[in-house]
């Protein structure tokens, strides 16, 4: 018969009880345990490369892997597994818990240190558990350890039971957050090791590709990046922008040899941050033995552009279908954690990773196995936080703390890369949660900003939509950026869908936006009329160069980013970015808050993009909102507590509760897949076909055809969507009815909406 692995619970070791080939791998002798233990020990040791910490962590990883499946030894579990492989057994009622046995065994070894392993082992399928639960019947570690209806493990081989638990790495010093984060990292090591062992059986070709990543990957990529920079040629003395971009790259090369830690890279928009920061990161990684470079950007629109630039550089290094670059964001992921979805999850085992702030920070506080799997690969890497000033004030404390943890203890170099460096350096009195010891890569930021001053910011007060549309129509080439999707739609309706008029919004799928941006850049270069109405997605990292820009009132960091799309390459004399107050100033709370602070600063400083104005803005926005630094209670209260006197449950870490609180975007964003072009159609047909594996390649391809909407909006319009793969994904049924070339995704009585937008 055909192996029925898709119905099986897990991967495992070899045995022979008459089961199908796949399930024989699940029956417990030492094969699977040893494989996972070896991999997990390697991953854990790499968290702290070199020294005693590495050896201790490796020992912790070894035990987590060795004990994670002890619950598969009892006869009851083996009989359960065999029944699932019986083709005459139509259904198997119930599910036996095999993870708790190893957790109990670890606690029996040591009441305190064993609880770290207990949470890791008990959670390796369910996701990280809360230590305790205030809700009756809710799963938690305490309840799991006290379960009574478990089969007895019985006698185990001595080589499985004899290893001792190593001491804690000394740096933890019994600090609750540090111990909790170490547990999370160890959990990441275990689930990745377990999934890789599964993948070795299910997809040996994929495993072969992994093993063919050359050790020379980072040096090879660096050489390609340097070639791309040299292709720009020697800048002419009168080309101020090109001269300064060269100096930025030189400063990045020079600073790359500095010791690992925290860095700032403060460069005006248009100063060549992307390639220069990549040069720093690659050189620094090679010099100090770092494993990979991780770009963290605030918006998926920046991923689209940065990935396109970097992909074109590294494409000659492709090995068969494997590119040494992963784009990983939240645009598309299965809604439910299943064996297939966990195998499809990224573990960031490529030299270059590009991801979003949402994916990065939420993963660092996540509970699901599929989201935590990659975390151990952040250790000993270079992390570039592009547009670092976009950190929301409500999550400042947990985000900055986790950056300190990675930098101080996990050999991670962190680069805060921005045009408007926020005031996040530690100040014991004003900002105790800030980062201490940041080093600026640019030798003279004041001179750099003075040399690259190409734009004047001009406040113009309140302006009606009709007046604004009239002014925009009077420009040959102009960009207008607003805070809300509906405002952008209304302005575009007033402007009209004539030749040269364009609208950009996150309601368009990435492939659609890139297509529009290519047209816009071509028209700008050819001197043709081009008037663009966009949401803020265009103002960070998108390489466009307009002679004039209008920006709806927002934070000074957003205004500076908008100004970076104006006279970007210095081809004009001093140009203007006009800041206006819209007639409808509702919308997202974030923009209301930042706009209010910017309004206080406007009028106090002659240069709104100068260092004094920016410092004053962030002082108002960050320092004076102390009560909001951890408004969700991630770091305060009962999230991370240790009570050594409680010998039954000394580590009270509420992982699942923290994960439920830590959402950078409120409201639950979910993806809708758009059948935008022929490539999208082929990918969607594969998604519809249950025989096609739900793997990373398929999900990566579909990311370019997704639109993020609120979960409530999806539910209101569920009749316009096709549920695929048991409801894990949703595909737009009618592109003609619900998707416009001018506006993107249209819901809420689509016919009426379309009429209003066209009239």
C-alpha positions as CSV (number, residue, x, y, z in Angstrom):
1,X,0.0,0.0,0.0
2,X,1.0,3.6,-0.3
3,X,2.6,5.1,2.8
4,X,0.0,7.1,4.8
5,X,2.5,9.5,6.3
6,X,0.1,12.5,5.9
7,X,-2.1,10.9,8.5
8,X,0.7,10.3,11.0
9,X,1.4,12.5,14.0
10,X,5.2,12.9,13.8
11,X,8.5,11.7,12.4
12,X,10.6,9.3,14.3
13,X,13.1,6.5,14.5
14,X,13.3,3.1,12.8
15,X,11.6,0.0,14.0
16,X,9.6,-2.9,12.4
17,X,6.1,-3.6,13.7
18,X,4.4,-4.1,10.3
19,X,3.4,-0.5,9.9
20,X,3.8,1.4,6.6
21,X,7.3,2.5,5.8
22,X,6.8,6.1,7.0
23,X,5.3,5.0,10.4
24,X,8.1,2.5,11.0
25,X,10.3,5.6,11.3
26,X,8.0,6.7,14.2
27,X,8.4,3.6,16.3
28,X,11.0,4.3,19.1
29,X,14.4,3.0,19.1
30,X,17.3,5.4,19.3
31,X,17.5,6.5,15.6
32,X,15.2,9.6,15.6
33,X,16.1,10.6,19.2
34,X,19.8,10.5,18.4
35,X,19.3,12.5,15.2
36,X,17.3,15.2,16.8
37,X,19.6,15.3,19.9
38,X,22.6,15.8,17.7
39,X,21.0,18.5,15.6
40,X,19.5,20.3,18.6
41,X,22.9,20.2,20.4
42,X,24.6,21.7,17.3
43,X,22.0,24.5,17.1
44,X,22.0,25.2,20.8
45,X,25.8,25.3,20.9
46,X,25.8,27.8,18.0
47,X,23.7,30.2,20.2
48,X,26.9,31.1,22.0
49,X,29.8,30.3,19.7
50,X,33.0,29.3,21.6
51,X,33.6,29.0,25.3
52,X,31.9,27.4,28.2
53,X,28.4,28.9,27.4
54,X,28.5,27.1,24.1
55,X,29.3,23.7,25.7
56,X,26.6,24.2,28.3
57,X,24.0,25.2,25.8
58,X,24.9,22.3,23.5
59,X,24.3,20.0,26.5
60,X,20.9,21.5,27.0
61,X,20.1,21.0,23.4
62,X,21.2,17.4,23.4
63,X,18.9,16.5,26.3
64,X,16.0,18.3,24.8
65,X,16.4,16.2,21.6
66,X,17.1,13.0,23.4
67,X,14.1,13.2,25.7
68,X,11.5,14.9,23.5
69,X,9.8,11.7,22.3
70,X,10.1,9.5,25.4
71,X,6.3,9.2,25.4
72,X,6.5,7.1,22.3
73,X,8.0,4.1,24.1
74,X,4.8,2.9,25.9
75,X,2.9,0.1,24.1
76,X,-0.3,2.2,24.2
77,X,1.3,4.9,22.0
78,X,2.7,2.3,19.6
79,X,-0.7,0.7,19.2
80,X,-2.2,4.1,18.6
81,X,0.3,4.8,15.9
82,X,-0.2,1.4,14.2
83,X,-3.9,1.9,14.1
84,X,-3.5,5.2,12.2
85,X,-1.6,3.2,9.6
86,X,-4.2,0.5,9.2
87,X,-6.0,1.1,5.9
88,X,-9.1,-0.7,7.3
89,X,-9.3,1.8,10.2
90,X,-11.4,4.6,8.8
91,X,-11.0,6.9,11.8
92,X,-8.9,7.0,15.0
93,X,-10.7,8.5,17.9
94,X,-8.7,10.5,20.4
95,X,-5.0,11.5,20.4
96,X,-2.4,10.2,22.8
97,X,-0.1,12.8,24.4
98,X,3.5,11.7,23.8
99,X,5.3,15.0,24.7
100,X,4.5,15.2,28.5
101,X,6.5,12.1,29.4
102,X,9.8,13.7,28.6
103,X,8.8,16.9,30.4
104,X,8.0,14.9,33.5
105,X,11.3,13.1,33.2
106,X,13.3,16.3,33.0
107,X,11.6,17.8,36.1
108,X,12.4,14.6,37.9
109,X,16.0,15.1,37.0
110,X,16.1,18.6,38.6
111,X,13.2,20.5,40.0
112,X,14.4,23.9,38.8
113,X,16.6,23.6,35.7
114,X,14.5,20.7,34.6
115,X,11.5,23.0,34.1
116,X,13.3,24.8,31.3
117,X,13.5,21.4,29.4
118,X,10.0,20.5,30.5
119,X,8.5,23.5,28.8
120,X,10.6,23.0,25.7
121,X,9.7,19.3,25.4
122,X,6.0,19.5,26.4
123,X,5.5,22.3,23.9
124,X,7.3,20.9,20.9
125,X,4.0,20.2,19.1
126,X,1.5,22.4,20.9
127,X,3.6,25.6,20.9
128,X,5.0,27.2,24.0
129,X,2.7,26.9,26.9
130,X,1.8,29.3,29.8
131,X,3.2,28.0,33.1
132,X,-0.2,28.4,34.7
133,X,-3.7,29.2,33.5
134,X,-6.4,31.3,35.1
135,X,-9.0,29.6,32.9
136,X,-10.5,26.3,33.8
137,X,-9.4,23.6,31.4
138,X,-7.0,25.8,29.5
139,X,-3.8,24.0,28.6
140,X,-0.7,25.0,30.6
141,X,2.6,23.4,31.7
142,X,1.3,23.0,35.3
143,X,-1.7,21.0,34.1
144,X,0.4,18.9,31.7
145,X,2.8,17.9,34.4
146,X,0.0,16.9,36.7
147,X,-1.9,14.8,34.1
148,X,-3.0,11.4,35.3
149,X,-4.2,9.6,32.2
150,X,-0.8,9.0,30.6
151,X,0.7,5.6,29.9
152,X,3.8,4.8,32.0
153,X,7.1,5.1,30.1
154,X,8.6,2.2,32.0
155,X,12.2,1.1,31.7
156,X,14.3,3.1,29.3
157,X,17.8,2.5,27.8
158,X,20.5,3.7,30.2
159,X,22.1,5.9,27.5
160,X,18.8,7.9,27.3
161,X,18.3,8.3,31.0
162,X,21.8,8.8,32.3
163,X,22.9,12.3,31.0
164,X,22.9,15.0,33.7
165,X,21.4,18.5,33.1
166,X,24.2,21.0,32.5
167,X,24.4,24.2,34.5
168,X,22.7,27.4,33.3
169,X,24.9,29.6,31.1
170,X,26.4,32.0,33.7
171,X,25.2,35.2,31.9
172,X,21.5,34.3,32.7
173,X,22.2,35.2,36.4
174,X,18.6,34.0,37.2
175,X,17.2,37.1,35.4
176,X,13.6,36.1,34.5
177,X,13.4,37.6,31.0
178,X,16.9,36.1,30.1
179,X,16.0,32.7,31.4
180,X,12.6,32.9,29.6
181,X,14.3,33.9,26.4
182,X,16.9,31.2,26.6
183,X,14.0,28.7,27.0
184,X,12.5,30.2,23.9
185,X,15.8,29.8,21.9
186,X,16.2,26.2,23.1
187,X,12.6,25.5,22.0
188,X,13.5,26.9,18.6
189,X,16.5,24.6,18.4
190,X,14.3,21.6,19.2
191,X,11.5,22.2,16.8
192,X,13.9,23.0,14.0
193,X,15.8,19.8,14.6
194,X,12.7,17.8,14.9
195,X,11.2,19.2,11.7
196,X,14.5,18.7,9.8
197,X,14.5,15.1,10.8
198,X,11.0,14.8,9.4
199,X,11.9,16.7,6.3
200,X,14.9,14.3,5.7
201,X,12.3,11.6,5.2
202,X,9.5,13.5,3.5
203,X,11.6,15.7,1.1
204,X,15.2,14.4,0.8
205,X,15.8,16.6,-2.2
206,X,15.2,19.7,-0.1
207,X,17.7,18.4,2.4
208,X,20.2,18.0,-0.4
209,X,19.8,21.6,-1.4
210,X,20.4,22.7,2.2
211,X,23.6,20.8,2.4
212,X,24.9,22.4,-0.8
213,X,25.0,26.0,0.5
214,X,28.7,26.8,0.2
215,X,30.8,28.1,3.1
216,X,31.9,30.9,0.7
217,X,28.3,32.2,0.3
218,X,28.8,35.5,2.3
219,X,32.2,36.4,0.6
220,X,30.7,35.6,-2.8
221,X,27.7,37.8,-2.1
222,X,30.0,40.6,-0.9
223,X,32.0,40.5,-4.1
224,X,28.8,40.7,-6.1
225,X,27.6,43.8,-4.1
226,X,31.0,45.5,-4.5
227,X,30.9,44.9,-8.2
228,X,27.4,46.5,-8.3
229,X,28.7,49.6,-6.5
230,X,31.7,49.8,-8.8
231,X,29.4,49.8,-11.8
232,X,28.1,53.2,-10.7
233,X,31.5,54.6,-11.6
234,X,33.5,57.3,-10.1
235,X,31.2,60.2,-9.2
236,X,31.7,63.6,-10.8
237,X,32.8,66.3,-8.3
238,X,29.7,68.3,-9.0
239,X,27.4,65.3,-8.4
240,X,27.0,65.9,-4.7
241,X,24.6,63.0,-4.1
242,X,26.9,60.5,-5.8
243,X,29.9,61.8,-3.9
244,X,28.1,61.5,-0.6
245,X,26.9,58.0,-1.4
246,X,30.4,56.9,-2.0
247,X,31.5,58.4,1.4
248,X,28.7,56.5,3.1
249,X,29.9,53.2,1.6
250,X,33.5,54.0,2.6
251,X,32.4,54.6,6.2
252,X,30.5,51.3,6.2
253,X,33.6,49.5,5.0
254,X,35.7,51.1,7.6
255,X,33.4,50.4,10.5
256,X,32.8,46.7,9.6
257,X,36.0,45.7,11.5
258,X,34.7,47.1,14.8
259,X,33.8,44.7,17.5
260,X,30.2,43.2,17.3
261,X,27.5,45.0,19.2
262,X,25.0,47.8,18.7
263,X,25.4,50.3,15.8
264,X,23.6,53.2,14.3
265,X,23.7,54.1,10.7
266,X,22.2,57.6,10.2
267,X,22.0,58.5,6.5
268,X,19.5,60.9,4.8
269,X,17.1,59.3,2.3
270,X,18.7,58.9,-1.0
271,X,22.1,58.4,0.6
272,X,22.5,54.8,-0.5
273,X,21.6,53.1,2.8
274,X,20.6,49.7,1.3
275,X,23.8,48.8,-0.5
276,X,26.1,50.5,2.0
277,X,24.5,48.8,5.0
278,X,24.7,45.5,3.1
279,X,28.4,46.1,2.6
280,X,28.9,46.8,6.3
281,X,26.8,43.7,7.3
282,X,28.6,41.3,4.9
283,X,32.1,42.6,5.8
284,X,31.3,42.5,9.5
285,X,29.8,39.0,9.3
286,X,32.9,37.7,7.4
287,X,35.3,39.4,9.8
288,X,33.6,38.1,13.0
289,X,32.3,34.7,11.8
290,X,28.6,35.7,11.7
291,X,26.3,33.2,10.0
292,X,23.9,35.5,8.0
293,X,22.6,38.9,7.4
294,X,19.0,39.7,8.3
295,X,17.2,42.8,6.9
296,X,14.2,43.9,9.0
297,X,12.1,46.5,7.2
298,X,8.9,48.2,8.3
299,X,6.7,47.5,5.3
300,X,6.2,44.7,2.8
301,X,6.5,47.3,0.0
302,X,10.2,47.8,1.0
303,X,10.7,44.0,0.9
304,X,9.5,44.1,-2.7
305,X,12.1,46.6,-3.7
306,X,15.0,45.6,-1.6
307,X,14.6,42.0,-2.4
308,X,14.4,42.8,-6.1
309,X,17.7,44.8,-5.9
310,X,19.5,42.1,-3.8
311,X,18.0,39.3,-5.9
312,X,19.5,40.7,-9.1
313,X,22.9,40.8,-7.4
314,X,22.9,37.3,-6.0
315,X,21.0,35.5,-8.8
316,X,24.3,34.3,-10.4
317,X,25.0,32.4,-7.2
318,X,21.8,30.3,-7.5
319,X,22.2,26.6,-6.9
320,X,19.6,24.8,-9.0
321,X,16.4,26.4,-7.8
322,X,17.9,27.6,-4.5
323,X,18.6,31.3,-4.2
324,X,20.8,32.4,-1.2
325,X,18.1,34.9,-0.3
326,X,14.8,34.4,1.6
327,X,11.9,36.9,1.6
328,X,9.9,36.1,4.7
329,X,7.0,38.2,5.9
330,X,3.5,37.8,7.2
331,X,1.6,38.1,3.9
332,X,0.9,34.4,3.6
333,X,1.1,31.7,6.2
334,X,-1.4,28.9,7.1
335,X,-4.0,29.9,9.7
336,X,-3.6,26.7,11.6
337,X,-0.4,25.0,12.9
338,X,-0.3,21.6,11.2
339,X,2.5,19.2,10.4
340,X,2.6,20.4,6.8
341,X,2.5,24.1,7.8
342,X,5.4,23.6,10.2
343,X,7.5,21.9,7.6
344,X,6.7,24.8,5.2
345,X,7.7,27.4,7.8
346,X,11.0,29.1,7.2
347,X,13.9,28.4,9.5
348,X,16.1,31.2,8.0
349,X,18.9,28.9,6.9
350,X,20.0,31.2,4.0
351,X,22.8,33.7,4.0
352,X,20.5,36.7,3.4
353,X,17.1,37.1,5.0
354,X,14.7,40.0,4.2
355,X,11.7,40.2,6.6
356,X,9.4,42.7,8.1
357,X,9.3,44.2,11.6
358,X,6.0,42.5,12.2
359,X,7.5,39.1,11.3
360,X,10.7,39.7,13.3
361,X,9.4,41.1,16.5
362,X,6.2,39.1,16.7
363,X,8.3,35.9,16.2
364,X,10.6,36.8,19.0
365,X,7.5,36.9,21.3
366,X,5.6,34.1,19.6
367,X,4.4,30.7,20.9
368,X,3.6,28.7,17.8
369,X,6.2,26.2,16.7
370,X,6.1,27.4,13.1
371,X,6.9,31.0,14.1
372,X,9.6,30.1,16.7
373,X,11.4,27.6,14.5
374,X,13.7,30.2,13.0
375,X,14.7,32.1,16.1
376,X,17.9,30.2,16.9
377,X,19.3,31.3,13.5
378,X,19.1,35.0,14.6
379,X,21.9,34.3,17.0
380,X,25.4,35.1,15.7
381,X,24.0,37.1,12.8
382,X,24.0,40.7,11.7
383,X,20.5,42.3,12.0
384,X,19.9,45.5,10.0
385,X,16.8,47.4,11.3
386,X,15.9,49.6,8.4
387,X,13.8,52.6,9.3
388,X,14.2,51.8,13.0
389,X,12.2,54.8,14.1
390,X,9.0,53.0,13.1
391,X,8.9,51.1,16.4
392,X,5.5,51.7,17.9
393,X,5.7,53.4,21.3
394,X,3.4,50.8,22.9
395,X,6.0,48.1,22.3
396,X,9.2,50.1,22.9
397,X,10.1,48.3,26.1
398,X,9.8,44.7,25.0
399,X,11.3,45.4,21.5
400,X,14.4,47.2,22.9
401,X,14.8,44.6,25.6
402,X,14.9,41.8,23.1
403,X,17.5,43.7,21.0
404,X,19.7,44.1,24.1
405,X,19.3,40.4,24.8
406,X,20.3,39.4,21.3
407,X,23.3,41.8,21.2
408,X,24.5,41.2,24.8
409,X,24.2,37.4,25.0
410,X,23.7,35.8,21.5
411,X,26.5,37.4,19.6
412,X,24.1,39.3,17.3
413,X,25.2,42.6,15.8
414,X,22.3,45.0,15.5
415,X,22.4,48.1,13.2
416,X,19.7,50.8,13.7
417,X,19.5,52.2,10.2
418,X,17.5,55.3,9.6
419,X,17.4,58.8,8.1
420,X,16.0,60.2,11.4
421,X,17.7,58.5,14.2
422,X,15.2,58.2,17.1
423,X,16.4,59.0,20.6
424,X,16.5,55.4,21.8
425,X,20.0,55.6,23.4
426,X,19.8,54.8,27.1
427,X,19.4,57.7,29.5
428,X,19.0,56.6,33.1
429,X,16.8,59.5,33.9
430,X,14.7,60.1,30.8
431,X,14.9,56.8,28.9
432,X,16.1,53.9,31.1
433,X,14.8,51.3,28.6
434,X,17.0,52.7,25.8
435,X,20.0,51.0,24.2
436,X,23.4,51.5,25.7
437,X,26.7,51.5,23.8
438,X,25.5,52.3,20.3
439,X,28.3,53.3,17.9
440,X,27.6,55.6,14.9
441,X,29.0,54.2,11.6
442,X,29.0,57.6,9.8
443,X,32.0,59.7,10.8
444,X,30.3,63.1,10.4
445,X,26.5,62.9,10.2
446,X,26.0,66.7,10.4
447,X,28.2,67.3,7.3
448,X,26.5,64.4,5.5
449,X,23.0,65.9,6.1
450,X,24.1,69.4,5.2
451,X,25.7,68.1,1.9
452,X,22.5,66.2,1.0
453,X,20.0,68.9,1.8
454,X,18.0,69.0,-1.4
455,X,14.5,69.6,-0.1
456,X,12.7,72.4,1.8
457,X,9.7,71.3,4.0
458,X,6.9,73.9,3.7
459,X,3.8,73.7,6.0
460,X,0.7,74.9,4.1
461,X,-2.0,74.4,6.7
462,X,-5.5,72.9,6.2
463,X,-6.5,72.0,2.7
464,X,-9.7,70.5,1.3
465,X,-9.6,67.5,-0.9
466,X,-11.0,69.5,-3.9
467,X,-8.3,72.2,-3.4
468,X,-5.6,69.6,-3.1
469,X,-6.7,67.7,-6.1
470,X,-6.7,70.9,-8.1
471,X,-3.1,71.7,-7.0
472,X,-2.0,68.2,-7.9
473,X,-3.5,68.5,-11.4
474,X,-1.5,71.6,-12.0
475,X,1.8,69.8,-11.6
476,X,3.5,68.0,-14.4
477,X,5.1,65.5,-12.0
478,X,4.0,65.2,-8.4
479,X,3.7,62.7,-5.6
480,X,1.0,63.0,-2.8
481,X,1.2,60.8,0.3
482,X,-1.7,60.4,2.7
483,X,-2.3,58.4,5.8
484,X,-5.4,56.5,4.9
485,X,-6.5,54.2,2.1
486,X,-9.9,55.8,1.7
487,X,-8.4,59.2,1.6
488,X,-6.0,58.1,-1.2
489,X,-9.0,56.6,-3.1
490,X,-11.0,59.8,-2.8
491,X,-8.2,62.0,-4.0
492,X,-7.5,59.7,-6.9
493,X,-11.2,59.8,-7.8
494,X,-11.1,63.6,-7.8
495,X,-7.9,63.7,-9.8
496,X,-9.4,61.2,-12.4
497,X,-7.9,58.1,-14.0
498,X,-6.4,60.0,-16.9
499,X,-3.1,59.3,-18.5
500,X,-0.2,59.8,-16.1
501,X,-2.4,59.6,-13.0
502,X,-1.6,56.7,-10.7
503,X,-2.8,55.3,-7.3
504,X,-0.8,53.1,-5.0
505,X,-2.2,51.3,-2.0
506,X,-1.6,48.2,0.1
507,X,-4.9,47.0,-1.3
508,X,-2.9,46.1,-4.4
509,X,-0.9,42.9,-4.4
510,X,2.9,43.3,-4.5
511,X,3.2,42.1,-8.1
512,X,0.6,44.8,-9.1
513,X,2.5,47.6,-7.1
514,X,5.8,46.7,-8.7
515,X,4.2,46.8,-12.1
516,X,2.8,50.3,-11.4
517,X,6.2,51.5,-9.9
518,X,8.0,50.4,-13.0
519,X,5.6,52.5,-15.1
520,X,6.0,55.5,-12.8
521,X,9.8,55.4,-12.9
522,X,9.8,55.1,-16.7
523,X,7.6,58.2,-17.0
524,X,9.7,60.2,-14.6
525,X,12.8,59.3,-16.5
526,X,11.3,60.2,-19.8
527,X,9.9,63.5,-18.6
528,X,6.2,62.4,-19.1
529,X,3.3,63.6,-16.9
530,X,3.0,61.5,-13.8
531,X,0.9,62.3,-10.8
532,X,0.8,59.7,-8.0
533,X,-1.6,59.4,-5.0
534,X,-0.2,56.9,-2.5
535,X,-0.5,55.7,1.1
536,X,2.6,55.8,3.2
537,X,3.9,52.5,1.6
538,X,5.8,54.6,-1.0
539,X,7.7,56.7,1.5
540,X,10.3,54.3,2.9
541,X,12.8,52.4,0.7
542,X,11.0,53.0,-2.6
543,X,13.3,54.5,-5.1
544,X,11.4,57.3,-6.9
545,X,12.5,60.9,-7.6
546,X,9.8,63.6,-7.9
547,X,10.4,67.4,-8.3
548,X,7.6,68.1,-5.8
549,X,5.9,66.1,-3.0
550,X,2.8,66.7,-0.9
551,X,2.5,65.0,2.5
552,X,-0.5,64.7,4.8
553,X,0.5,65.8,8.3
554,X,2.2,62.9,10.1
555,X,5.3,62.4,12.3
556,X,8.5,64.2,11.4
557,X,10.0,60.8,10.6
558,X,7.3,60.2,8.0
559,X,7.6,63.7,6.6
560,X,11.4,63.1,6.3
561,X,10.7,59.9,4.4
562,X,8.3,61.6,2.1
563,X,10.9,64.3,1.5
564,X,13.2,61.6,0.5
565,X,11.1,60.9,-2.6
566,X,11.6,64.6,-3.6
567,X,14.7,65.6,-5.6
568,X,16.2,62.3,-4.5
569,X,19.1,62.3,-6.9
570,X,19.8,66.1,-6.6
571,X,19.0,66.8,-10.3
572,X,17.1,70.0,-9.4
573,X,17.7,73.0,-7.3
574,X,16.2,73.1,-3.8
575,X,12.7,71.5,-4.1
576,X,9.6,71.7,-1.9
577,X,7.8,69.1,0.1
578,X,4.4,70.6,1.2
579,X,2.9,69.4,4.4
580,X,-0.9,69.9,4.6
581,X,-3.6,69.2,7.2
582,X,-6.3,67.1,5.5
583,X,-10.0,68.1,5.8
584,X,-10.6,64.6,7.4
585,X,-8.0,63.9,10.0
586,X,-9.5,60.6,11.3
587,X,-8.0,57.2,10.8
588,X,-5.3,55.2,12.5
589,X,-4.4,56.2,16.1
590,X,-0.7,56.0,15.2
591,X,-1.0,58.7,12.6
592,X,-3.2,60.9,14.9
593,X,-0.6,60.6,17.7
594,X,2.4,61.3,15.6
595,X,0.7,64.1,13.6
596,X,-0.2,65.8,16.9
597,X,3.4,65.7,18.1
598,X,4.6,67.0,14.7
599,X,2.1,69.9,15.0
600,X,3.7,70.9,18.2
601,X,7.1,71.0,16.7
602,X,6.2,72.8,13.5
603,X,6.8,76.5,13.9
604,X,9.5,76.0,16.6
605,X,12.3,75.2,14.1
606,X,13.2,76.7,10.8
607,X,14.4,73.4,9.4
608,X,11.9,70.6,10.2
609,X,14.4,68.0,9.0
610,X,17.3,69.3,11.1
611,X,18.8,67.5,14.0
612,X,17.2,69.9,16.6
613,X,13.7,69.4,15.3
614,X,14.1,65.6,15.0
615,X,15.4,65.4,18.6
616,X,12.6,67.5,19.9
617,X,10.0,65.4,18.0
618,X,11.3,62.1,19.4
619,X,11.6,63.6,22.9
620,X,7.9,64.4,22.8
621,X,6.9,61.2,21.2
622,X,9.0,58.7,23.2
623,X,10.3,60.2,26.4
624,X,7.1,61.8,27.5
625,X,4.9,58.8,27.0
626,X,6.5,56.6,29.6
627,X,3.1,55.0,30.5
628,X,2.8,53.6,27.0
629,X,6.3,52.0,26.6
630,X,4.8,48.6,27.6
631,X,1.1,49.3,27.4
632,X,0.3,45.6,26.7
633,X,2.0,44.5,29.8
634,X,4.6,42.3,28.1
635,X,7.5,43.1,30.4
636,X,5.5,44.1,33.5
637,X,3.2,42.1,35.7
638,X,3.2,38.3,35.7
639,X,4.6,37.6,32.2
640,X,8.0,36.5,33.3
641,X,8.4,35.5,37.0
642,X,10.7,33.2,38.9
643,X,9.9,31.8,42.3
644,X,12.8,29.5,43.3
645,X,11.0,28.7,46.6
646,X,8.1,27.0,44.7
647,X,9.6,23.6,44.1
648,X,6.7,22.4,42.0
649,X,6.6,25.3,39.5
650,X,9.5,27.8,39.9
651,X,9.5,29.3,36.4
652,X,6.2,31.1,35.8
653,X,6.6,32.2,32.1
654,X,3.3,33.0,30.4
655,X,4.5,32.4,26.7
656,X,1.1,31.9,25.1
657,X,-0.5,34.9,26.9
658,X,2.4,37.1,25.8
659,X,2.1,35.9,22.2
660,X,-1.6,36.8,22.3
661,X,-0.8,40.3,23.5
662,X,2.1,41.0,21.2
663,X,0.5,42.1,17.9
664,X,2.2,45.1,16.3
665,X,-0.8,45.5,14.0
666,X,-4.1,45.4,15.9
667,X,-7.1,43.6,14.5
668,X,-5.7,40.4,13.1
669,X,-4.5,40.9,9.5
670,X,-5.2,38.0,7.2
671,X,-4.2,37.4,3.5
672,X,-6.4,37.3,0.5
673,X,-4.8,35.7,-2.7
674,X,-5.4,37.6,-6.0
675,X,-5.5,35.8,-9.3
676,X,-3.6,38.7,-10.8
677,X,-1.7,37.2,-13.8
678,X,-0.8,33.9,-15.4
679,X,1.9,33.2,-12.7
680,X,-0.6,33.8,-10.0
681,X,-3.1,31.5,-11.7
682,X,-0.6,28.6,-12.0
683,X,0.3,29.0,-8.3
684,X,-3.3,29.1,-7.2
685,X,-4.1,25.9,-9.2
686,X,-1.2,24.2,-7.3
687,X,-2.7,25.5,-4.0
688,X,-6.1,24.0,-4.9
689,X,-4.6,20.7,-5.7
690,X,-4.3,18.7,-2.4
691,X,-1.7,16.4,-4.1
692,X,0.8,19.3,-4.4
693,X,2.9,19.7,-1.2
694,X,2.3,22.9,0.8
695,X,6.0,23.8,0.8
696,X,8.0,27.0,1.1
697,X,8.5,27.5,-2.6
698,X,4.7,27.6,-3.2
699,X,4.1,29.9,-0.3
700,X,6.9,32.3,-1.3
701,X,5.5,32.5,-4.8
702,X,2.0,33.2,-3.6
703,X,3.3,36.1,-1.3
704,X,3.6,38.3,-4.4
705,X,-0.2,38.0,-5.0
706,X,-1.6,38.6,-1.5
707,X,-3.4,41.6,0.0
708,X,-3.7,41.9,3.8
709,X,-7.0,42.9,5.2
710,X,-8.6,42.8,8.7
711,X,-10.0,39.4,9.7
712,X,-13.4,41.1,10.3
713,X,-13.4,42.4,6.8
714,X,-12.6,39.0,5.4
715,X,-15.5,37.5,7.4
716,X,-17.9,40.1,6.1
717,X,-17.0,39.4,2.5
718,X,-16.6,35.6,2.9
719,X,-18.9,34.9,-0.1
720,X,-16.5,36.7,-2.4
721,X,-13.7,34.3,-1.3
722,X,-12.9,30.7,-2.0
723,X,-11.6,28.7,1.0
724,X,-8.7,26.5,0.0
725,X,-6.9,23.7,1.9
726,X,-9.6,23.2,4.5
727,X,-10.0,27.0,5.0
728,X,-6.3,27.7,5.7
729,X,-6.2,30.1,2.7
730,X,-8.7,32.4,0.9
731,X,-8.6,33.2,-2.8
732,X,-10.6,36.1,-4.4
733,X,-13.3,34.5,-6.5
734,X,-13.9,37.4,-9.0
735,X,-11.0,39.6,-10.1
736,X,-13.4,41.5,-12.4
737,X,-15.9,42.3,-9.6
738,X,-13.6,42.8,-6.6
739,X,-10.3,43.9,-7.9
740,X,-9.6,47.1,-9.8
741,X,-6.4,48.0,-11.8
742,X,-6.8,51.5,-10.4
743,X,-7.7,50.8,-6.8
744,X,-6.8,47.2,-6.0
745,X,-9.1,45.1,-3.8
746,X,-12.7,46.4,-3.5
747,X,-15.1,45.0,-0.9
748,X,-18.2,46.3,0.9
749,X,-21.0,46.2,-1.8
750,X,-18.4,46.0,-4.5
751,X,-20.7,47.1,-7.3
752,X,-21.7,50.3,-5.5
753,X,-18.1,50.9,-4.4
754,X,-16.9,50.6,-8.0
755,X,-19.6,53.0,-9.3
756,X,-18.6,55.6,-6.7
757,X,-14.9,55.3,-7.5
758,X,-15.5,55.5,-11.3
759,X,-18.1,58.3,-11.3
